[in-house]
Amino acid sequence: MPLPRVIATDLDGTLLDTEGRISARNLHALHTAAAAGVRVVVVTARPLRTAIDYAGEFPCSAVVCGNGSYTRVEGRPEPLVRALDRSTGSEIVERLRTALPSVGFGVETGSDFFRERAYELEPWMDPSFVRGVLDDPDALLAHADPVAKLFARSTQVTVDDMYRTAVEAAGDLAEITFAGQDALLHLNATGVNKGSTLALLCKEWGVDAEDVVAFGDMPNDLSSLTWAGSGYAMANAHPALADPAAGLLRAPSHAEDGVGRVVEAILDRA
């Protein structure tokens, strides 16, 4: 079995353990893969500011952030930004405010996060990451530049109900997904997701999908897992990744060094 040319991994619930760290076994496996000529790519919902330190722990060819909306590529001075058009963002906001009156909005620009007053910060969010608080969504969209990713959050609706309602109300205008059980939706420009941005990078590198191995645990990982020739859902993954129709392989959980164990096996077989 030939070596893959790219290994793409999510962070939370995938590469990171239950303490939010990269284990020694996972690190060793990624370093070994990189030394063998494999490009290692981080593909995360996180912004660059909270992903970059993890990517610095091993040779990383690219850090795909914001579910594909903002990417730092090794050797490229400027980031790859796939932003949401403001007029489309305004339409999304209007539709979601009608369908989900309790919703509040935030915007990630790639370098900064802004929110409107109705957006309640998540308990795990560092308040220092908030660059500004705007009076309403219109002011928010006018101020943030670019609108790399739009967030919608409610403390009164479950994430599954919120997702279903949002897709019905605005699914034709954006890529809508989520990455945890907190009622927080991620909205990217149509066609912008982890898989499509990973595909763009691989096209630049002359790498076919069949030569890519990807790891993930949440619905926002499905696009990259199903695009890659070998997509691995972690044993701790969201039930949506267990659908046989997705055709995903299975990796041990993030608490059991799942990424490292699979990468070791791949390297041993090559």
N, C-alpha and C positions, 0 to 999 in steps of 0.2 A: 504494500500500500504506500503510495507516494506521500511525502509530507504535504500538508496543506500549505498554501502560500500566504493565507491570512487567518489569524485567530481573532475573532471579535467577541468581546465580553462585556456584559452589563456589570455594574458595580454592586449596588445594594441588593441583597438577597441572592447574589450570584457569586461574584468574586470576593466580596467582603464577608467576613464571618459574622457571628451574632454580636460581636463587640464592635463591629464596624471597621475591622482591620483586614489587611491582606495577610493570610497565614504564610509561614515560612515555606510550606509545601507548595502553595499556589505560586508564590514568588519564584521559587526555584524552577518550577515547571515552565513559567513564562520566560524566565531568563534563558533556560535551556532551548526553548523553541526559538527565541530571537537569535541566539547564537548559531542555530542551525539554518538561519536565513528566513524564518517565518516573520512576517509583519504582524505585530500585535496591536490591536486597536481597541480602545475603550469606547463603548457605545452606551450612553447613559441619558437619563432624563435630567440629571443634575446640570447646573450651570458650570461653566469652566472654573469659576473661582473655588468651588468645592470639589471639583473632580481632578484638578491639575496636580495636587499633591500625591494622590494615588497613582496617577499616570507617571509621576516622576520616580516611582519605586522600581520600575522596570523599563526596558527599552520599548518605547511606545511610538508607533508610526503616526497615529492620529488620535485625537480625543474628540469624539462626536458627542456633542452636548445638546441639551434641550430637545431630546428625541429627534435629532437630525437638523435642527434649525441653526446651530452655531458650531463650527468645527475648526479646531486648530490642527493643521497638518504639518508634520515635521518638514522643515526646509522651506516652508511657504511663509513669507512675511505677514500676509494678511489672512484673517480667518475666512472661511467659507460661510457666508450668511445666507440663509434661505428664509426671508422674512415674510410676515403676513401683511398684506395690503391693508392700509388703514380703513379704507371705505368698507372692505369686507369685514374687518374687525368690528366696525360700528354696527353693521348688519347683524353680525353674530351676537353682539351684546344686546341689541334690541330684542332679538328672538329669545335669547336665554332669560332675559329679565321678565319677559312675558310668561314663559313656560316655567321658570323657577324664580319666583319673586324674592326668595331669601338669598339669592346668589350675590357674591361680591367678586370683583375682578382685580387681577394683578397682571403685570407685564414684565417679562424678562427681555432685556435688550441684548443679552450675550455677555455684557460686562456689568450690568446693574439690574436691580429689581425695584419696581415701583408698584404701588397699590392704591386703590381708592379707599375711602374711609369705611365702606361697607365690607371690605375684605378683612376677615379676622385671621390674624396670623396663626399658622400651625404651631402647636406646642413645641415642636422641635426646631422651629425656625429661629435663627439668631437675629434679633431685631436690628443689629448693626448692618445686616445685609440689605435693609430697606433704604434705598437711596432717596425716596420721596413719597409723601402721602398726598394724593390729589383728592379733590372734593367729589368727583363723580367719574364714571367711565369715559365720558367724552373728553374731560380734561386729561385723563390718564392716557388715552390713545393719542391725543394731540402732543403730549409732553414726551412720551417715551420714544426713543429713536435708536435703532429700528424696533419694530414690534416682532421680535424673533419668536416669542411664544406668548400666548395669552393663557392665563389661568382663570378658572372659575371655581369658587369654593362656597360651600354652604355648610353650616353646622346643624341644619335641621333636616337634612335628607341623607340617606345612605348613598355611598358611592355608586352602587349598582343601579339604584333608582335614578340617581342624578345622571348617570351615563346614558341610560335608556332614554330619558327625557331629552337630554341634550342632543343625542344622535337624531332623534325624531324631529327636533326643532331646527337644528342647524347642521346636520350631518352632510348636507350638500355643499356647505361653505368651508369646511375645515376637516382636518384629521383630528379626531377626538379620541383620547385614550386616558388611561389612568395608570398609576404605578404603585398604588398602595390602598389600604382600606380607609384612609382618611378621605372625606368627601371632597376631593380635589381633582378637577379635570384639567388635562393639558390639551390645548388647542393650537395646532400648527396649521400653516398654509396647506391647502389641498395638495396632496402628493408628497408632502414633506413628512417623513418618518424615519425611524432608525434604518429600516431596510433600504429605502430609496437613496439615502445619503451614503450608506455603506456601498451600495451599488455604484454610485458616482465615483467614489474613491477607487474602488476596484477597477473600474473602467480606465481611470487615469493610470493605474499601475499595471494594466494589461492582465488583470486577474479575473478568471471566470468564476461564476457562482459555485461551481462544483469544487473549486479549490479553496473554499472558505468554510471554516468551522465557526459556529456562533453559539453563545451561551446566554440564557436569560431566564427570568422567573415570573414576569408579569405581562399583562395584555399588551403593554407598549413595546414589548420585545417581539411580538409575533411577526412583525414585518421583517425584522432581520433574521429571525430563526427560520422562517419559511422561505426567505430568499436564498439563504446560504445552502450550499450543497449538503452540509451536515449541521442541523440545528438541534441543540441540546436544551431541553427544558430541565431545570433543576428539580430534584425530588420534592422540594418545598414550594414548587411553583403554584401559581394561581390555577384553579380548576379549568379556566379557559384554555390553558396550554395542554390539557390532557385529552382534548378532542382528537380521536384517531385520524380525522380528516386532515389535521394539520401535518401529520406525518413526522412528528418530532421524535428524536431520540431522547433517552433519559440519562441524566447525570445524577450522581449522589448530591445530597443537599449542600447548601453553602456552609453548613455547620460541620460538614465532613470533607472539606477540601475538594468538593466535587469538580471544579474546573481543573485543578491540578491533577487529580486522579485520571480524568479523561485525557488530558494533554499528555500525561506520562504514558498512557496506553497507546496513544496515537504515535508518539515518538518511538516507542518500543517496536511498533509494528512496521515502521517505515524502513 
